[in-house]
Amino acid sequence: MAVQERDRLSERMLLLWCLLGGWPGGWITGRRIRHKNHKQSYRIRFGICVVINIVASICLLWLGIWLLGT
């Protein structure tokens, strides 16, 4: 349960941090404190953010290797 009188992060903000690369911490925390692990719409969006991050990382690595010519 949320503690009253404390601000909470919106789902949109959590997903934004995930999209910006914070998904490993979000995944670990979500599993550890069981936060949002039953809400299927959030899990789907979280998964999409993870896939986007992994694809972007692979593309950046490939681009770096291609530019360096090694």
VEXSEDO-371917 format. One record per residue: x, y, z of N, C-alpha, C in turn; residue in one letter. Coordinates in steps of 0.001 Angstrom, whole numbers, padded with zeros to 6 digits, always signed. Each point is the difference from the previous one (the first is absolute). Layout:
# residues N
XYZXYZXYZA/...
***
This chain:
# residues 70
+000830-001191+000000-000830+001191+000000+000869+001248+000000M/-000524+001029-000603+000727+001263-000027-000161+000716+001332A/+001056+000649+000406-000052+000778+001229-000701+001308-000313V/-000963+000339+000815-000722+001253-000231+000929+001172+000236Q/-000322+001122-000607+000756+001242+000092+001357-000076-000688E/+000207-000973-000852+001223-000074-000792-000381+000027-001463R/+000787+000716-000781-000252+000042-001437+000384-001336-000618D/-000761-000400-001005+000273-001250-000704+000363+000320-001444R/+000842-000816-000570+000318+000145-001415-001136-000601-000817L/-000368+000703-001035-001043-000525-000875+000562-001143-000843S/-000890-000804-000516+000411-001092-000875+000719+000546-001226E/-000464+001114-000499+000634+000632-001169+001454+000369+000307R/+000258+000524+001208+001363+000379+000379+000884-001242+000158M/-000551-001069+000597+000766-001240+000119+000389-000536-001373L/-000938+000047-000937+000294-000497-001345+000989+000906-000732L/-000058+001294+000263+000965+000913-000612+001411-000332+000481L/+000167-000223+001307+001314-000370+000524+000461-001325-000583W/-000935-000910-000166+000324-001285-000621+000511+000215-001421C/-000693+000827-000745+000369+000265-001387+001361+000684-000089L/+000334+000801+000997+001273+000718+000009+001164-000856+000519L/-000260-001278+000216+001081-000903+000373-000049-000500+001426G/-001002+000367+000759-000070-000433+001390-000732-001310+000213G/-000180-000774-001068-000795-001220+000123+000638-001073+000874W/+001339-000144+000057+000523-001054+000889-000372+000248+001466P/+000137+001240+000441-000378+000335+001374-001488-000147+000224G/-000781+000381-000990-001446-000155+000098-000425-001446+000070G/+000681-000835-000759-000317-001426+000007+000348-000626+001350W/+001207+000314+000494+000432-000555+001291-000919+000478+001122I/-000287+001282+000027-000872+000543+001042-001403-000566-000104T/-000510-000108-001211-001335-000552-000193-000116-001421+000509G/+001052-000779-000169-000010-001380+000487+000192-000043+001517R/+000846+000878+000489+000324-000027+001436-001168+000453+000867R/-000678+001067-000411-001106+000497+000826-001360-000288-000623I/+000005-000786-001076-001223-000408-000691-000842+001198-000434R/+000672+000991-000529-000682+001208-000449-000421-000149-001453H/-001271+000157-000263-000578-000018-001345+000217-001329-000716K/+000205-001086+000724+000276-001263-000687-001265-000739-000418N/-001172+000486+000383-001240-000641-000421-000753+000802-001048H/+000364+001242-000204-000706+000846-000957+000535-000297-001407K/-000792-000720-000778+000480-000483-001297+000313+001137-000970Q/-000804+001053-000005+000266+001103-000934+001350+000651+000298S/+000353+000118+001275+001298+000560+000364+001122-000958-000407Y/-000188-001296+000252+001026-000982-000347+000268-000021-001494R/-001042+000144-000806+000181+000028-001458+000788+001240-000403I/-000382+001157+000534+000727+001242-000332+001443-000053+000486R/+000206-000566+001187+001348-000144+000540+000833-000888-000927F/-000578-001108-000445+000693-000899-000924+000369+000685-001301G/-000889+000825-000520+000287+000753-001228+001175+000939+000225I/+000035+000666+001164+001125+000892+000312+001315-000775+000062C/-000035-001188+000581+001202-000828+000098+000488-000383-001400V/-000912-000430-000848+000370-000383-001366+000588+001193-000748V/-000625+001163+000137+000517+001215-000656+001413+000293+000475I/+000250-000118+001307+001336+000247+000544+001023-000998-000522N/-000365-001253-000050+000938-001025-000473+000319+000198-001479I/-001020+000256-000808+000212+000238-001432+000861+001250-000213V/-000289+001063+000753+000787+001227-000131+001454-000242+000406A/+000218-000765+001053+001364-000307+000443+000758-000793-001059S/-000653-000993-000578+000633-000797-001048+000333+000875-001206I/-000933+000870-000378+000243+000890-001143+001170+000941+000276C/+000063+000544+001216+001109+000895+000338+001334-000738+000005L/+000010-001216+000531+001234-000789-000024+000416-000319-001424L/-000946-000399-000816+000300-000309-001393+000521+001237-000727W/-000642+001130+000230+000429+001246-000631+001405+000378+000435L/+000278-000138+001303+001331+000304+000501+001061-000888-000603G/-000294-001278-000103+000944-000934-000623+000188+000325-001471I/-001085+000331-000678+000070+000321-001428+000815+001280-000213W/-000223+001017+000844+000723+001257-000160+001480-000153+000318L/+000319-000848+000957+001407-000214+000350+000710-000925-000997L/-000785-000743-000766+000574-000852-001028+000715-001230+000524G/-000406-000445+001184+000672-001206+000537-000924-001171-000005T/
***
